[in-house]
Amino acid sequence: MKPRVFLFDLGGVVCRFHRERRLELLGAACGRSARDVEAELYASGLIPAWDRGQGSADDIEREIRRRLGFAGTGEELRRVWCGAFEPDPGVLAAADLVRDRPTALFTDNDALLRAGLPERLPEVVARFDALAFSCELGATKPAEEAFAGALGTLGAGPGEAFFVDDREANVRAARELGLTAVVFEGGAALRRTLEQLLAG
């Protein structure tokens, strides 16, 4: 069956994710080292917890202020938080091929990024009908619950969906659930795949 809906991963697909840039930007804003930021947020397990929805955008902001001493505005924090994501023009162009069909950005990410993305990366958000964030779905890929939630945002079943991700484990899980899924190998390859699906 030709896919009716299309789901795209964010970090590593639609955008290049520069984790070190986030650590450095946030560290500079707080007068702390990137290593300190890594320890307080990532090594502590906070980031995975936030990705699973254990904290609203306001909760995350308060915790960053408490742990790192961030003293800027909420807008400044969202700018820093989203600053690790660099849109891939080739992928955006590929996504435009299916813009007349239901599309979703399907990502394991937190509520602070969800709050900041429309403002900081409007050219990304504009390409998608739904933003399926793990923090709102209550589960992260490759859990079946995450896929079910993302598909639900588009009112589709697994057999109707195409999915692209940069992680083999997520693609394998998607295929096992019945989605048409591919491992991301660059914008040009994704464009060819979509063109073939649309022509088939």
Secondary structure, DSSP 8 states (H G I E B T S, - for coil): ---SEEEE-TBTTTEEE-HHHHHHHHHHHHT--HHHHIIIIIITTHHHHHHTT-S-HHHHHHHHHHHH---S-HHHHHHHHHTTEEE-HHHHHHHHTTTTS-EEEEE---HHHHHHHHHH-HHHHTT-SEEEEHHHHT--TTSHHHHHHHHHHTT--GGGEEEEES-HHHHHHHHHHT-EEEE---HHHHHHHHHHHHH-
